[in-house]
Each structure stands twice: as C-alpha cells, then as structure tokens.
C-alpha cells in the first residue's frame, strides 16, 4: 500500500541529500541556497529576517544564525531597516549572487535528472499535482492544530 508521508519523506530526504552533495563545493547548504534564492528573487531592497523566517517556515533563531554565517562568508549583508529599528534588512551581495547562480544550475540539473523517468507532460502534471498536495498539506496544518502527531491513518 502506498502512503503519502513515507513517500514524501523518502523523496525529500533523497532530493535534499543529492542537492547537498552537489552544492557542497560551493560552500553552502540547501537552506543557505534557499535564502539566496529568496533574496535573488526579491526586489532590490531585500527582505527582512522576519520575511525570511516566514518564507522558510523556520524559527527566527535558526534564520539569524544562518544569515550571520552567510554574512561572514560575504554572501549577503544586513543593514538596519529604514523604519523598524528592531528589524534588519538582508540583501544579496555580488558573491552571493554568483554562488546562487552556480547552485541554481545544479538544482535545475538535479530536477531534470529526478524527473527524467517522466515524459515532459507527466513532469508538468506531476509538479502541478504536487503543488496542489503541498497547498492542501499547508491548509490542513493550519486547520489541524491540536490533532494527534504522526501519520494520521496513513
């Protein structure tokens, strides 16, 4: 019997490990790549650390530590927010953009490899269906606060 949680977990773990191995020579982790992607795709003003926390579905302490390491590596910079004294605005630096573009090429190559058993039409349909399932999972998570942990009935 096929069950959603173990299949998603196995797919995510394998995909994450494969990507981690490919980008290791660039000196970044998958989470750091994701931060660089959000910054590269944002407007020129950058994002706040709070924005990154929400986009990454992570906790503020983890994002702060990761951003601090990335700033030390010269990939991004934090500056005081222009209107909120408590906030920091994060922007990507040229070195961060260079690393992001190299990692993005590796990510696209990996995606192509992973989806290679499917036809082009099947790949498009799979990604569309997966997006709907991901949205449904997110909705269920929002509504299901207080439900039992684990793999509910699956």
ChimeraX attribute file (.defattr): number of C-alpha atoms within 10 A of each C-alpha:
attribute: neighborCount
match mode: 1-to-1
recipient: residues
	/A:1	4
	/A:2	7
	/A:3	10
	/A:4	11
	/A:5	13
	/A:6	12
	/A:7	11
	/A:8	11
	/A:9	11
	/A:10	11
	/A:11	12
	/A:12	12
	/A:13	12
	/A:14	12
	/A:15	15
	/A:16	15
	/A:17	11
	/A:18	13
	/A:19	19
	/A:20	18
	/A:21	11
	/A:22	16
	/A:23	20
	/A:24	12
	/A:25	10
	/A:26	11
	/A:27	11
	/A:28	18
	/A:29	19
	/A:30	18
	/A:31	14
	/A:32	19
	/A:33	20
	/A:34	16
	/A:35	26
	/A:36	27
	/A:37	18
	/A:38	19
	/A:39	24
	/A:40	18
	/A:41	11
	/A:42	13
	/A:43	10
	/A:44	10
	/A:45	12
	/A:46	21
	/A:47	20
	/A:48	19
	/A:49	20
	/A:50	18
	/A:51	15
	/A:52	21
	/A:53	17
	/A:54	13
	/A:55	12
	/A:56	15
	/A:57	10
	/A:58	12
	/A:59	12
	/A:60	16
	/A:61	11
	/A:62	11
	/A:63	21
	/A:64	15
	/A:65	11
	/A:66	16
	/A:67	22
	/A:68	15
	/A:69	14
	/A:70	20
	/A:71	18
	/A:72	11
	/A:73	14
	/A:74	14
	/A:75	22
	/A:76	23
	/A:77	19
	/A:78	18
	/A:79	12
	/A:80	13
	/A:81	15
	/A:82	9
	/A:83	7
	/A:84	9
	/A:85	8
	/A:86	7
	/A:87	15
	/A:88	18
	/A:89	18
	/A:90	24
	/A:91	24
	/A:92	28
	/A:93	17
	/A:94	12
	/A:95	13
	/A:96	24
	/A:97	17
	/A:98	13
	/A:99	18
	/A:100	25
	/A:101	16
	/A:102	13
	/A:103	24
	/A:104	17
	/A:105	11
	/A:106	15
	/A:107	20
	/A:108	11
	/A:109	13
	/A:110	16
	/A:111	13
	/A:112	13
	/A:113	10
	/A:114	13
	/A:115	16
	/A:116	11
	/A:117	10
	/A:118	13
	/A:119	10
	/A:120	11
	/A:121	8
	/A:122	12
	/A:123	16
	/A:124	13
	/A:125	13
	/A:126	14
	/A:127	12
	/A:128	12
	/A:129	12
	/A:130	12
	/A:131	12
	/A:132	12
	/A:133	13
	/A:134	12
	/A:135	12
	/A:136	12
	/A:137	13
	/A:138	12
	/A:139	11
	/A:140	11
	/A:141	12
	/A:142	9
	/A:143	10
	/A:144	11
	/A:145	8
	/A:146	7
	/A:147	9
	/A:148	8
	/A:149	6
	/A:150	8
	/A:151	10
	/A:152	8
	/A:153	5
	/A:154	10
